[in-house]
């Protein structure tokens, strides 16, 4: 936004240089005159005189003198607007990517918690069987190791969820996360229809697909 404002100001200044200008000069003086009209020395009151001039100027843009400057200012304004649009597209794409990652991590957390619950139940059954002599200590160790591995992965998934939420909050320019982000939701599905864009427009909006 600052670049657009600066480019517009430069363009306005360049256009102002093509407008007519008007300069004025004036003054007031006091002098003592002799009978024959000559100025006499001394500080006594005399005749008050004043003068003024008016000068106008207009530099015409002959032979395309200012054409390149004017076109350059317009091009700078267009470039600033295009850069702003590109930045907005990049921010929206980053927010969408972080949102999809958040929902995927939350789903991964839900699946891990469900699998950990089943594994803990299996460990309890194997422990009972081992006590009755039906299962061996090796079976119990394997079941416990599987449950411990699942429990070890949960903190990493929670850290990824927290990171996704903080990234979305920062990209949106907010000071505090939205409470709705902490509630698990399905992963957004891809659009069924492709936008009606020519390849040049698609590459301009999403250059990373190359």
C-alpha positions in Angstrom: 0.0 0.0 0.0 2.9 2.4 0.8 4.4 1.7 -2.6 1.2 2.5 -4.4 0.8 5.7 -2.5 4.4 6.7 -3.2 4.0 5.9 -7.0 0.8 7.9 -7.2 2.4 10.9 -5.5 5.3 10.7 -8.0 2.8 10.7 -10.9 0.9 13.6 -9.5 4.2 15.6 -9.1 5.1 14.8 -12.6 1.8 16.0 -13.9 1.9 19.1 -11.8 5.2 20.0 -13.6 3.2 20.3 -16.8 0.8 22.9 -15.5 1.3 26.7 -15.8 3.1 28.5 -13.0 2.6 32.1 -11.8 5.3 34.1 -9.9 4.7 37.5 -8.2 7.2 40.0 -6.8 6.3 43.2 -4.9 7.7 45.8 -2.5 7.1 49.1 -0.8 9.6 51.9 -0.2 9.8 55.5 1.1 11.9 58.3 -0.4 12.2 62.1 0.0 12.0 63.9 -3.3 13.4 67.4 -4.1 11.4 69.9 -6.0 12.9 68.8 -9.3 12.1 65.1 -8.6 15.5 63.7 -7.4 15.8 61.7 -4.2 17.3 63.5 -1.2 19.2 61.9 1.6 17.9 61.8 5.1 15.4 60.0 7.3 12.6 62.6 7.1 9.2 61.4 5.9 8.8 61.4 2.2 6.7 59.9 -0.6 5.7 56.3 -0.3 6.3 54.2 -3.5 5.4 50.6 -4.3 6.2 48.3 -7.2 5.2 44.8 -8.3 5.8 42.3 -11.1 3.7 39.3 -12.3 5.4 36.6 -14.3 3.8 33.4 -15.7 5.5 30.4 -17.1 4.3 27.3 -19.0 6.7 24.7 -20.2 5.0 23.0 -23.1 5.8 19.3 -23.5 7.0 19.7 -27.1 8.6 16.8 -29.0 7.6 14.3 -26.2 9.9 16.0 -23.7 7.9 14.8 -20.7 6.3 11.8 -22.3 8.9 9.3 -21.0 8.7 10.7 -17.5 4.9 10.5 -17.4 4.9 7.0 -18.8 7.5 6.0 -16.3 5.4 7.3 -13.4 2.4 5.4 -14.7 4.4 2.2 -15.1 5.7 2.6 -11.5 2.1 2.9 -10.3 1.0 -0.2 -12.3 4.0 -2.2 -11.0 3.2 -1.2 -7.4 -0.5 -2.3 -7.8 0.6 -5.6 -9.4 3.1 -6.3 -6.5 0.3 -5.6 -4.0 -2.0 -8.0 -5.8 0.7 -10.7 -5.9 1.4 -10.3 -2.2 -2.3 -10.6 -1.4 -2.5 -13.8 -3.5 0.6 -15.2 -1.8 -0.8 -14.5 1.7 -4.2 -16.1 0.9 -2.4 -19.2 -0.5 -0.3 -19.4 2.6 -3.3 -19.2 4.8 -5.1 -21.9 2.8 -2.1 -24.2 3.0 -1.7 -23.7 6.7 -5.4 -24.4 7.3 -5.3 -27.6 5.3 -2.2 -28.7 7.3 -4.0 -27.9 10.6 -7.0 -30.0 9.7 -4.7 -32.8 8.6 -2.7 -32.7 11.8 -5.9 -32.7 13.9 -7.1 -35.8 12.0 -3.8 -37.5 12.5 -4.0 -36.7 16.2 -7.5 -38.2 16.4 -6.4 -41.4 14.7 -3.4 -41.7 16.9 -5.5 -41.3 20.1 -8.0 -43.9 18.9 -5.2 -46.4 18.0 -3.5 -45.7 21.3 -6.7 -46.5 23.2 -7.0 -49.8 21.3 -3.3 -50.6 21.9 -3.7 -49.9 25.6 -6.6 -52.3 25.8 -4.6 -55.0 24.0 -1.8 -54.5 26.5 -4.2 -55.1 29.3 -5.5 -58.3 27.7 -2.0 -59.6 27.0 -1.0 -58.9 30.5 -3.9 -60.9 31.8 -3.1 -63.7 29.4 0.6 -63.6 30.4 -0.4 -63.9 34.0 -2.5 -67.0 33.2 0.3 -68.5 31.2 -1.5 -68.2 27.9 0.8 -65.4 26.5 4.5 -65.0 26.9 6.5 -62.1 28.3 7.7 -61.4 24.8 4.1 -60.9 23.6 3.5 -58.5 26.4 6.7 -56.6 25.7 5.7 -56.2 22.0 2.3 -55.0 22.8 3.6 -52.5 25.3 6.3 -51.2 22.9 3.6 -50.6 20.3 1.5 -48.6 22.7 4.6 -46.6 23.9 5.5 -45.8 20.3 2.0 -44.3 19.7 2.2 -42.3 22.9 5.6 -41.0 21.9 4.2 -39.6 18.6 1.3 -37.6 20.1 3.4 -34.7 21.5 4.9 -34.1 18.1 1.5 -34.0 16.4 0.2 -31.5 19.1 3.3 -29.3 18.5 2.5 -29.3 14.7 -1.1 -28.3 15.5 0.0 -25.4 17.7 2.4 -24.3 15.0 -0.3 -24.3 12.3 -2.6 -22.2 14.5 0.1 -19.7 15.2 1.0 -19.5 11.5 -2.6 -18.8 10.5 -2.9 -16.2 13.3 0.2 -14.4 12.1 -0.8 -14.5 8.4 -4.2 -13.1 9.2 -2.7 -10.3 11.2 -4.4 -11.2 14.4 -3.0 -11.0 18.0 -4.8 -14.0 19.4 -5.8 -17.3 17.7 -9.3 -18.0 16.7 -10.9 -20.4 19.2 -12.6 -22.2 16.3 -9.2 -23.4 15.0 -8.7 -25.5 18.1 -11.8 -27.6 17.4 -11.1 -30.4 15.0 -12.8 -30.2 11.6 -12.7 -32.3 8.4 -10.0 -31.6 5.8 -11.4 -29.2 3.1 -12.0 -31.0 -0.2 -10.6 -29.7 -3.5 -12.9 -27.7 -5.8 -14.8 -29.9 -8.3 -14.4 -27.3 -11.0 -11.3 -25.6 -12.3 -11.4 -21.8 -12.6 -11.7 -20.6 -16.2 -8.2 -19.2 -16.5 -5.8 -19.2 -19.4 -2.3 -20.7 -18.6 -0.7 -17.2 -18.4 -3.1 -16.1 -15.7 -2.7 -19.3 -13.8 1.1 -19.0 -13.9 0.9 -15.4 -12.8 -1.2 -16.2 -9.7 0.6 -19.5 -8.9 4.2 -19.4 -10.2 5.3 -22.2 -7.9 3.4 -24.8 -10.0 6.2 -24.7 -12.6 
